Structure formats: C-alpha cells, structure tokens
Amino acid sequence: MSLLAERMARVLRQDVQAMHAYAVQPSAGMVKLDTMENPFALPAPLRKALGERLGEVALNRYPAERSDVLRAALARHARMPEGNEIMLGNGSDELISLLALACDVSGATVLAPLPGFVMYAMAAQLQGLKFVGVPTTPDFELDLPAMLAAVREHRPAIVYLAYPNNPTANLWDDAAIDAIIEAAPGLVVMDEAYQPFAARDSLARLQRHAHVLLMRTMSKFGLAGVRIGYLIGRRELIAELDKLRPPFNVSVLNCEAALFALEHADEYARQAAVIRSERDRLQALLQALPGVKHYPSEANMILVRVPDAKRAFAGMKQRGVLVKNVEALHPLLANCLRLTVGTPEENALMIDALKESL
C-alpha cells in the first residue's frame, strides 16, 4: 500500500470509500437520449441576445440582489401561494443534500418509494442518515399499505415523492399521496422536476399542509447546464433551511441566464409542447414493437421493458444512440431501458436503433 493509499484509508470515511460515484455516461458523437434533457436550443436571435446580456454581467462581483430578483421571478412563474417562500439551490441535488443536513438528528430516517431518484438515498447516506426504500407495485404504482406501514415504523424525518417519478415517468395516485402526507410525522418533499411535461402538480398541497415542500428545477425546463433548483414551502420552514445554504451558491451567470429564460418562458413552453407531442407519438410507436412493453409517461422520458436490456442498450449504442439501462437500479426494473424524448429526428433514430437491437 502506498503512503497516499494508507493515508486515504485512515482519514477518509469508510462508507464513502465503499460508495460508487454518480455515473455519467460518455456521450461524445452520440444521439444523447439518456439524461432527460430538453433537446432544443434557443432560436438564434435569442441566443445572440442572451450572449450580449451575459457579457454585461459583473463577473468581478459576488452575486447579490440578482438572486433575490430570480427568486421573485420563479415565485411568479411557479404561482407560489401566499405565506410561502422560495429557496435557490445549485440544482435540485444541492437542495436534497441540504435537506439531509437540516434533518440530521439522532435516529433520523429518509424514506422514498423505489425505484426512484438515486440522490435521495445518496444524500441521506453521505449525511449519515438511514434511508428506507419502499418497493412500488410491479406496475410502479405506490404500494400504499407498505408505505404507510414504513411511515409508522420508521417515523421518517423526510418522505420524498417524485411527481412524476424517475425513472418510471408516472404520476402517483393522488389519494395515495394525500394519505402518505397525512400520516407523515416529518417533512414531505414533492419533487416535481418533470412538471413542465405533467398533467398535474402539487401546488394545492402546499396550501393544505404546512409540512409539505415543493421542489422543482430549471434543468428539464431547458437549462440543464445552468443548474438552478428551487424549493418552496412555508415561510418559517424555508427560513430555517436557508440557514444551511452556502452564500452565493448560484453564480451571477446562472442567475442571469435563468432570468432571461423566464422572460422568454413562451419559447420554453412551445418546446415542452413539442416534447409532449413527441412523447405521445413515441408511445404509439413503442406499442407496435413486439416484445417491448412501455409504461405510461407524464415526463420527458419513457420506461420500456425489453427481452434483453443489455443487448438492446449495447446495440443502440453501437448504432450511435445513447439511452439509459436502468435494470441495475432495482429488481423491479429488470430488462428496463429509460428513453429520453428528443427531437423528432432524434426520436426516429432512437426507434430505428431499438428495432434493430432487440
């Protein structure tokens, strides 16, 4: 063992050394349909206007009041109810980490349905919290009796409910969600990362329940590279959570890009409409493929089960189309691929590659 390896083994946490890092697939030269990004760039005139605007940003100064302007703009965009406040994060990932940090009291537990977003468990583990995953039904619906039993047994500090869920892309049953919220002794975070593509949202739950938080991101809106997440909840609750936010966690460039996007929300709404239309078209095409089962989607991705996920994934990659093989995430996802909805041209290439790779 080298001196550095010996020192790392001594000073670094053992659980961190045993973890796997969040994996990002190399995608150079590929049709990239693996991470649920908005596939559309801004029209050229808007790109030019954005570039000119960013060129005027005072990069020599720390971010200051512009983040307050962004918070106000996001509150209007999200139709934030009275009595609530908004907190910014460097993507939703930072907000999830800060929630784990805030709730790190002795014996605290984080609970979520599985399969689900991997960062809920990872953030809990990094903070030393217990994570409890409750399997969904085989069709990826909430197992309400199991969820309620887990809530009673573990008394979780945080319950995460992704709405729609990742990677299954479905909206949970509203009555089941409301039953879990009523039973939860701690916070319930409604993670609406994919809200631009869904038929329903959870704004009304904010008004009915003081312990509900609404988490959203601008990544799926069309700004995955800008890293803006936001958390909405009762003013007194957000005030406590905001104490943990690093100062200046959102850069002036990110802030200004997000403000520009909100000023042109109609363009992003147009893009979202195209994505929803393409999602419906893809689901009809998948329906006709023998041996392929697709699950209903309210997001910009579609979960499909194929006869051999490894073979299909490798075949599609060989044909220049990168999707996500999610079968290793949970036993319920055996032989499942997650397909991001791309442009019409990208989707045609994806369907052809899938057909040829089955």
C-alpha positions in Angstrom: 0.0 0.0 0.0 1.4 3.4 -1.0 1.7 6.2 1.6 -1.2 8.0 0.0 -3.4 4.9 0.0 -2.6 4.3 3.6 -3.4 7.9 4.5 -6.7 7.8 2.5 -7.7 4.6 4.2 -7.0 6.3 7.6 -8.6 9.7 7.1 -11.5 9.1 4.6 -14.8 7.8 5.8 -15.2 4.1 5.2 -18.7 4.4 3.8 -17.5 7.0 1.3 -14.7 4.7 0.2 -17.2 1.9 -0.3 -19.6 4.0 -2.4 -19.9 4.3 -6.2 -19.8 7.8 -7.6 -22.7 9.1 -9.6 -22.1 7.7 -13.1 -22.3 9.9 -16.2 -22.0 8.1 -19.5 -19.6 9.4 -22.1 -21.7 10.8 -25.0 -19.4 12.5 -27.5 -20.7 11.9 -31.0 -23.9 10.1 -29.9 -27.6 10.9 -30.2 -27.8 11.7 -26.5 -31.1 10.5 -25.0 -30.0 9.2 -21.6 -30.5 12.1 -19.1 -33.9 13.7 -19.8 -32.5 17.0 -21.1 -34.6 19.3 -23.3 -33.1 18.6 -26.7 -33.9 22.1 -28.2 -31.5 25.0 -28.3 -32.9 28.6 -28.3 -33.6 30.2 -31.6 -30.5 32.1 -32.9 -31.9 35.6 -32.1 -32.5 34.6 -28.5 -29.0 33.0 -28.2 -27.5 36.2 -29.5 -29.5 38.3 -27.0 -28.5 36.0 -24.2 -24.9 36.2 -25.1 -25.0 40.0 -25.1 -26.7 40.1 -21.8 -24.3 37.7 -20.1 -21.4 39.8 -21.5 -22.7 42.7 -19.3 -22.7 40.7 -16.1 -20.3 42.0 -13.4 -18.1 38.8 -13.0 -15.8 40.7 -10.6 -18.6 41.0 -8.0 -20.2 38.3 -5.8 -23.8 37.5 -6.6 -26.1 39.8 -4.6 -29.5 41.1 -5.2 -29.9 39.4 -8.6 -30.6 36.2 -6.8 -33.4 37.9 -5.0 -34.8 39.0 -8.4 -34.6 35.5 -9.6 -36.4 34.2 -6.5 -39.2 36.6 -7.1 -39.4 35.7 -10.8 -39.5 32.0 -10.0 -42.2 32.6 -7.4 -44.4 34.3 -10.0 -43.6 31.6 -12.6 -44.5 28.8 -10.2 -47.6 30.6 -8.9 -46.3 30.4 -5.3 -49.1 30.6 -2.8 -49.3 33.3 -0.1 -47.5 32.6 3.1 -44.7 30.6 1.3 -41.1 31.4 0.5 -38.6 30.2 -2.1 -35.0 29.0 -1.7 -32.5 28.5 -4.5 -30.1 25.6 -5.0 -27.3 24.7 -7.3 -29.7 22.3 -9.0 -32.1 20.1 -7.0 -29.1 17.9 -5.9 -27.9 20.6 -3.6 -31.3 21.1 -2.1 -31.6 17.4 -1.4 -28.2 17.5 0.3 -29.2 20.5 2.4 -32.4 18.8 3.5 -30.5 15.8 4.7 -28.1 18.1 6.6 -31.0 20.0 8.2 -32.7 16.8 9.4 -29.5 15.2 10.7 -30.8 14.5 14.2 -30.2 11.3 16.1 -32.0 8.3 14.6 -33.4 10.3 11.6 -34.6 8.4 8.6 -35.3 9.4 5.0 -38.0 7.4 3.2 -38.9 7.1 -0.5 -40.6 4.7 -3.0 -38.2 2.6 -5.1 -37.3 2.6 -7.9 -36.7 6.3 -7.5 -34.2 9.1 -7.9 -30.8 7.8 -6.6 -29.8 11.1 -4.9 -32.4 10.7 -2.1 -30.5 7.7 -0.8 -27.1 9.0 -1.6 -27.6 12.3 0.2 -29.0 10.5 3.2 -26.1 8.1 3.3 -23.5 10.9 3.0 -25.1 12.7 5.9 -25.2 9.5 8.0 -29.0 9.2 7.9 -30.8 5.9 7.5 -32.5 5.5 4.1 -35.6 3.3 3.8 -36.8 2.4 0.3 -40.3 1.0 -0.1 -40.8 -1.0 -3.3 -43.6 0.1 -5.6 -46.0 -2.4 -7.1 -44.8 -4.3 -10.2 -46.5 -1.7 -12.3 -44.7 1.1 -10.5 -47.6 2.4 -8.5 -47.3 3.4 -4.9 -47.8 0.4 -2.6 -49.9 2.4 -0.1 -50.2 -0.2 2.6 -46.4 -0.7 2.5 -45.7 3.0 2.5 -48.0 3.7 5.4 -46.5 0.7 7.4 -43.0 2.1 6.7 -44.1 5.6 7.9 -45.5 4.1 11.1 -42.4 2.0 11.8 -39.6 4.4 10.9 -41.2 7.8 11.6 -39.2 9.4 8.8 -37.9 13.0 9.0 -38.3 13.3 5.2 -40.5 11.5 2.7 -39.7 12.1 -0.9 -42.4 11.6 -3.5 -41.3 12.4 -7.1 -44.2 13.5 -9.2 -43.7 12.3 -11.9 -41.3 9.7 -10.7 -37.8 9.0 -12.1 -37.1 6.6 -13.8 -40.7 5.3 -14.2 -42.1 8.6 -15.5 -45.6 8.1 -13.9 -47.7 10.3 -11.6 -48.6 8.6 -8.4 -52.2 8.2 -7.4 -53.4 11.4 -5.7 -55.4 9.7 -3.0 -52.3 7.6 -2.1 -50.1 10.7 -1.9 -52.6 12.5 0.3 -52.8 9.5 2.7 -49.0 9.5 3.0 -48.9 13.2 3.6 -51.5 12.9 6.4 -49.6 10.1 8.0 -46.1 11.6 7.7 -44.6 12.8 11.0 -41.9 14.9 9.4 -41.5 16.7 6.1 -42.9 15.6 2.7 -41.0 16.8 -0.4 -42.9 16.7 -3.6 -40.2 16.5 -6.2 -41.6 18.0 -9.4 -38.5 18.0 -11.6 -40.6 17.0 -14.7 -43.6 19.3 -14.0 -43.3 21.0 -17.5 -44.5 17.7 -19.0 -47.1 16.6 -16.5 -50.8 17.0 -16.4 -51.0 17.7 -12.7 -48.9 19.5 -10.0 -48.9 19.7 -6.2 -49.4 23.5 -5.6 -52.7 22.9 -3.7 -50.9 20.6 -1.3 -48.7 23.5 -0.2 -51.7 25.4 0.9 -53.3 22.4 2.7 -50.2 21.1 4.5 -47.6 23.2 6.4 -45.1 20.2 6.3 -45.1 19.8 2.5 -42.3 21.2 0.4 -42.4 21.6 -3.4 -39.0 21.1 -5.2 -38.5 22.0 -8.8 -35.7 22.5 -11.2 -35.0 24.5 -14.3 -33.0 21.6 -15.8 -36.0 20.0 -17.5 -37.4 23.4 -18.3 -34.4 23.7 -20.7 -31.5 24.8 -18.6 -29.8 21.6 -17.5 -26.4 23.3 -17.9 -27.3 26.3 -15.7 -28.0 24.3 -12.5 -30.9 26.1 -10.9 -33.2 24.2 -8.4 -35.7 25.8 -6.1 -37.6 24.8 -3.0 -41.0 26.3 -2.0 -42.5 25.9 1.4 -44.0 27.8 4.4 -42.0 30.9 5.1 -40.9 29.9 8.6 -39.7 26.5 7.4 -37.7 27.8 4.4 -36.1 30.4 6.8 -34.6 27.5 8.8 -33.5 25.5 5.8 -32.0 28.6 4.1 -29.5 29.0 7.0 -27.6 26.0 5.6 -27.4 27.3 2.0 -23.9 28.3 1.1 -23.5 32.0 0.4 -23.6 32.9 -3.3 -24.4 29.3 -4.2 -26.0 30.4 -7.5 -23.5 32.2 -9.8 -24.3 35.6 -11.5 -24.1 33.9 -14.9 -26.5 31.1 -13.9 -28.8 33.7 -12.3 -28.9 35.9 -15.3 -29.4 33.0 -17.7 -32.3 31.8 -15.6 -33.9 35.3 -15.6 -33.5 35.5 -19.3 -35.2 32.1 -19.7 -38.2 33.2 -17.6 -38.6 36.3 -19.6 -38.9 34.0 -22.7 -41.0 31.3 -21.0 -43.3 31.2 -24.0 -40.4 29.7 -26.1 -39.8 27.1 -23.5 -43.5 26.3 -23.2 -43.5 25.8 -27.0 -40.6 23.4 -26.7 -42.3 21.5 -23.9 -45.5 21.1 -26.1 -43.4 19.6 -28.9 -41.8 17.2 -26.4 -45.2 16.1 -25.0 -46.4 15.6 -28.6 -43.3 13.5 -29.4 -43.7 11.5 -26.2 -47.2 10.5 -27.3 -46.0 9.6 -30.8 -43.2 7.5 -29.4 -45.5 5.7 -27.1 -47.7 4.7 -30.1 -44.6 3.5 -32.0 -43.4 1.5 -29.0 -46.9 -0.1 -28.7 -46.3 -1.6 -32.1 -42.9 -3.2 -31.3 -43.2 -6.9 -30.5 -41.6 -7.9 -27.2 -41.5 -4.3 -25.9 -43.6 -3.1 -23.0 -43.8 0.7 -22.4 -45.1 2.3 -19.3 -47.4 5.4 -19.3 -45.4 8.6 -19.1 -46.1 12.1 -17.7 -42.5 13.2 -18.1 -40.0 13.7 -21.0 -38.8 10.0 -20.7 -40.4 6.6 -21.3 -39.6 3.5 -19.4 -39.6 0.3 -21.6 -39.1 -3.3 -20.8 -37.4 -5.4 -23.5 -36.4 -9.0 -23.7 -32.7 -8.3 -23.0 -31.8 -4.8 -21.8 -28.0 -5.3 -22.0 -28.2 -6.4 -25.6 -30.6 -3.7 -26.6 -28.6 -1.0 -24.9 -25.3 -2.2 -26.5 -27.0 -2.4 -29.9 -28.4 1.1 -29.7 -25.1 2.5 -28.5 -23.3 0.7 -31.4 -25.7 2.5 -33.7 -24.9 5.9 -32.2 -27.9 6.3 -29.9 -27.3 6.6 -26.1 -30.1 5.7 -23.7 -30.0 4.6 -20.1 -30.0 0.9 -19.0 -31.7 1.2 -15.6 -32.1 -2.5 -14.8 -29.3 -2.4 -12.1 -31.1 0.3 -10.1 -33.8 -2.0 -8.7 -35.1 -5.6 -9.2 -38.4 -4.3 -10.4 -36.6 -2.7 -13.3 -35.3 -6.0 -14.8 -34.6 -5.6 -18.5 -35.8 -2.0 -18.5 -34.4 0.9 -20.5 -35.2 4.6 -20.0 -35.6 6.5 -23.2 -35.4 10.3 -23.2 -37.8 12.1 -25.6 -35.7 14.0 -28.1 -36.3 16.0 -31.2 -38.4 14.4 -33.9 -35.2 13.5 -35.9 -33.5 12.0 -32.8 -36.6 10.0 -31.9 -36.8 8.5 -35.3 -33.1 7.4 -35.0 -33.9 6.0 -31.5 -36.8 3.9 -32.6 -34.9 2.5 -35.6 -31.9 1.7 -33.4 -34.2 0.0 -30.8 -35.9 -2.1 -33.5 -32.6 -3.2 -34.9 -31.2 -4.0 -31.4 -34.0 -6.1 -29.9 
